[in-house]
Amino acid sequence: MSLAIDIVEVKTKSDIKKFVKFPFSLYKNNPYWVPPIIKEEMDCFNSNKNPSFDH
């Protein structure tokens, strides 16, 4: 059995949102999963709000 994994660059705000929301479908049946706050996750990828992009 082989699995294929596609690695795709996230370029648009829509892509970022899909990336951030992916764990919601992955862990939907896990009672121990604590979902993140979507807005905060989105802000991590915003160069205006995340100082890590300065380096």
N, C-alpha and C positions, 0 to 999 in steps of 0.2 A: 504494500500500500504506500503510495507516495502522495504527498500533499504539495500543492503549488502555492507559493506565497508571492504576491505582487507587492513591490515596494513602490509607492507613488508619492511624489513630492506634493505637499500641501501648499497650494499657492493662493487660493482665494478664501475669503471669509466663510463662504459656504463649505469649502473643504475643511476648514478648521472646525466648524460646527459639527460636521459629520464625524471628524476625528474625536472630538470631545464627547460626543454622544455615543460613540461605539461601545464603551464599557457598560452602558445601560442595557444594551441587548445581550452582551456577553455574560453579564452577571445577573440577569433578571430573575433567575431562579435560585440565587444564592441568598439565603436569609441573613448571612453575616456581612454582606457587602453594604457599605455605607456610601451612597452616591455623593459625588462632589457637587459643589455649587457651580452650575454651568457658567455663570457670569465670571466667576473667579478663574475658572479654567481658561475661558476665552481670553481674559486679560493677560494670562501668562504668555500668550502668543502675540501680544500687541507690543510692538517696539516702542510705542509712546508711553506705555504703562509699566513695562518690565525693564528695569535698569540693566539686566544682564545683556541686553542687546547692544549696550555701549562698549562692550569689550570684544 
